[in-house]
Amino acid sequence: MAVNSQKEYIIISSEGYINSKLETRNSKLPFRPGRKGYTLVEMVVVMGIAAVIMLIGVGAFVMVRNQYLLDAKVEATITAIRDAQNRAIASMKVNDENPKAWGVSFKNGSPDQISLFYTDGATRTSAEEILESGGAVGIGLINPDFGTDTGNIIFTSPFGNSYLIAGSCNLVLSNKPTKEYIPDGSCTTYDEMVISLSFGNQSQSITVNRRGDVTTN
């Protein structure tokens, strides 16, 4: 940094006259980083720290968003299972002539699908799509392993009991000891079904047994 400085000289001549002379000089002072600005290294360090903070913030936001969307789908799926159970109980108790079994189906594929449906034993009618076509949440049927097949939780009695079935299956209406639907010989049934819903790297499981009990983990 260049700084102008001035000095004044007093000159006495041999005749006794006094004169003054003002002399101006340019001098250079060293640059002091702490006073006037930042060095390039300091700016690079600050920008690097800001970038790291931004990356951490974006990652945390994505995780929170994914967890929120996953929780919403899990809650919607549990609500659909409970809804199917309640509708089946009401239908079996009230409509003796033509009762309906209600259930929820889980289909692995492109896209994955979760559907609420009812059936009179042979004909199935879709009532509501829980996970719409093209949904971002992926489905995995863990136990048993259905592969690309469809898993079905079907509530078939006035007591809220269910059948856990892989693939397509016909139900037969039985009056012994109470009116309820039972699977025919074409059905493969299981004692427990575990449905895993995932979004990104996060997942959550829903477990349903033959009694119609639903738990999550």
N, C-alpha and C positions, 0 to 999 in steps of 0.2 A: 504494500500500500504506500503510495507516494504522499508526503506531507511537506508543505511549504513552511520554512522557518526563516525568521528575519533576525539580523544582528546589526547593532548600531556601533560604529567606530567613531572616536573623537581624535581628530588630527590637529596637532599644534605645529604651525610653520615656524621657520627660523626667525621670521619677523615678529612672532608673538601673536599671530592671528590664530583663532580657534575655529575649526570647521568640523562638521559631523558628516559621516557617511553611513548610509543605510544599505546593508548588503542582504540580499535574499538568496537563500539556498534551498534546493530540493533535497530532501532526505527520505529514506525509505525505512518504514517501520515493519517489523515482522507481522505476518497474518496470524491472528489468534482465533482458532476455530470456535472456541467457547463463546465468543462475543457476537460475531456477525453472521454465522450460518453453520451448516452441517457439512461434514466431509462426505465423499461418495461412499465410503465404507459404512458410515453411520446410516445413510439413507438406504443402502442395500439391506442392512441388518433389520431396520424397522419394517421395510417392505416384506422381508421374509417372515418376520413374526406375524404381521398382519395376515399374510397368506395362510399361515398355519392355523391361526384363529378362525379364519373364514372356513377352511376345510373342516375343522372340528365342528363348527356350528352347522354347516350344511349336512354333515354326516349324522349329527344328533337329530336334526330336523327330519331327515329321511327315515331314521329308525322310529321316531315317535309317530310319524305319519303312517308307516307300514303297520305298526302295532295297533294304531287306532282303527285302520281299515280291517285288519285281521280280527280284532275283538268284535267289531260290528258284524262280520260274517259269522263268527262263532255264535254270537248271541242270536242272530237270525236263524241259524240252523237249529239251535236248542229250542227256540220258540216254535219252530215248525214241527219238531219232534213232539213237543208237548201238545201242540195244537192237534196233531194227528191222533194222539192218544185220547185226548178229550172228545174229539169228534167220533172216534170209534166207540167209546164207552156210551156216548149219548145215542148213537145210531143203533147199537145192539140192544139197548134197554127200551128205546121208544118205538122203533120201526121194526116190528116183528115180521112183517110180510117181506120186506126187501131191505134188510140191514146192509150197511156198507162197512167194509174194512178200510181203514185209512193208513197211509204210510208215507214215508219219505225215501226217495231213491237217490243214490249217489253214483254218478257215472264218470269214470275216468275216460278222458278222450280229448279231442280238440273240437270244441272247447269242453272243459269239465262242466258238469251240471248237477245241481241239487234241486229236486222237484218235490212238491207236496202233491199227493194223488189220492184217489179213492177207487175202490174196486168192488164189484159184486161177485167176485170169485174168478171170473174169466176175462172180463172187460175192464181195462184200466183207463181212468180219465184223469188227466192232469188238472190240478186245481190252481197251482201257483208255482212260479219259478223263483226259488230262493236265491240261487246263484244263476243270474241270467247268462245267456249265451255270450261268450266273449269276456266273461268275468275275469278279473285279474288274480283272484285267489285260486291256487291250485289245490286239488283234492288228492289225498292218498288214503286208500283203504288198507290199513296195516294188518289187521288180524281179523279174519283170515286175509290172505293176499288174493284179491280178485283180479289183479292184472288190469286188463282193459274192460273187464266185465262190469256189470252194474250191481251194486249192493242195495238191498232193500230192507228197511225196517218197517214191518207191517203190523199194525195193532188190530187184532182179530177177535177180541172177546170183550164182554162188558166189564171185565176186571182190569183192563189196561195192560194185559200181557201182550207180548209181541213175538213175531217170528223174524229171525234174521236170515235173509235169503240171498243167495248169489244167483244172478241172472234171472231169466224169465221163469214164471212159476204160476200154476193154477191153484186156486183155493177152492175148497169144498165146504159148503155150509153144513154144519153138524148140529144136532139137537141133543146131544148126549155129553154131559148132563145138562148143559145150557147151550143156547144157540150161539154158535161162534164159528168162525172160518178156520179150517185146518188145511195145511198144504197137502196136495196129492203126491203121488209117487214121483213126479217130475221135479220136485224141489230138493235143493241141497240147503239144509238149515245149519245154523251155528248157534252156539251158546252165548257168544259175545261178539260185538263188532266195534272196532276202533277206527274212527274217521279222523284223519289228520288234515287240517287246513293250514296252508302255508301262504306266506306273502313275502317275497324276497328271501332273506335268510332266517326269517322268523316263522315259527310254526306252533300250533296248539292242537291238542287231541281231545276228541269227544268219545266217550265209551258208553255203549248201550248194551244191556243184557236182556235175557228173555223176560224178566219181570217188568221191563220197561224203565228200569232205573237209568238215569243219565248222570254221568260225572265228567268233569273236565280236568285236564292237567297240562 
